[in-house]
Amino acid sequence: MRIGIDIDNTLTDIKEKLEKAAYDYAISLGKKINLTKHEEDPYNDGNIYRKKYKFNDEELMFFLKNIQESIANNAKPRHFVVKALKLLKKQGNEIYIITARDYEFHDDPYLYSKNWLDKNKIVYDKIIVNARHKAGTCLENHIDVFIDDHFLNCKSVLDVGIPVIRIADKKSFEEYPNLISLSNWKSIYNYLMQINLNKILI
C-alpha cells in the first residue's frame, strides 16, 4: 500500500501545547479573548488562530513561524509511531508524508519537516509540503489509505474514495460514514495489517 500520513497532531500530539501557546501569546499582546468551543481550520492555512485569538497578519506570521515551529521541532513522536512505520516499510508499504506546512508561513517547510522526521528516526519515501487540500494531493499521488487528525481533511479525502483513518482522542470522534477513528498508533498499525490481509485474501 501507499500510505499518506500527516505530521502535526498525527505523528505528534501538540494540539494542547499549541493552543496554550497561542492563548499566552494573545494575552501578552493585550488581546481580549472569548474562546468558544474548539474549531478546526477549514483551509489548513493557520487562519483559525487569526479568528480565535484576533491576530493580525504580522502576529499570525510570528506565531506560526516562530512559536509553532519551535513547538513542532521539539515535539516527540506519538507512542509506537517509529516502530509502526518501520514495520510498515519493512513489509513493502510506501510512506508518503503529506503536510499542509507551506512557504507562506515557513522559510523552508520541506527542510523543517525533513529535519524533524530524520531526527526522530521516522522512515518515509516522500515528503509533500504545501498540501492544504489533502484530497487532491492524495489523488495525485495515488494514496491507498490516508491518516490525519483533522476531521475536515479526513472527510474530504474519504469523499474522493480513499480510505481514511483519523487519529483522535475518543471524546473528539465525529460520526461520519466509513470514517475509521482510532486513538493510538498500535490500533492504527493493527487496522492497516487487517487491510493488507483482506487484500491478500481477496
Secondary structure, 3 states (H helix, E strand, C coil): CEEEECCCCCCCCCHHHHHHHHHHHHHHCCCCCCCCCCCCCCCCCCHHHHHHHCCCHHHHHHHHHHHHHHHHHCCCCCCCHHHHHHHHHHCCCEEEEECCCCCCCCCCHHHHHHHHHHHCCCCCCEEECCCCCHHHHHHHCCCCEEEECCHHHHHHHHHCCCCEEEECCHHHCCCCCCCEEECCHHHHHHHHHHHHHHHHHC
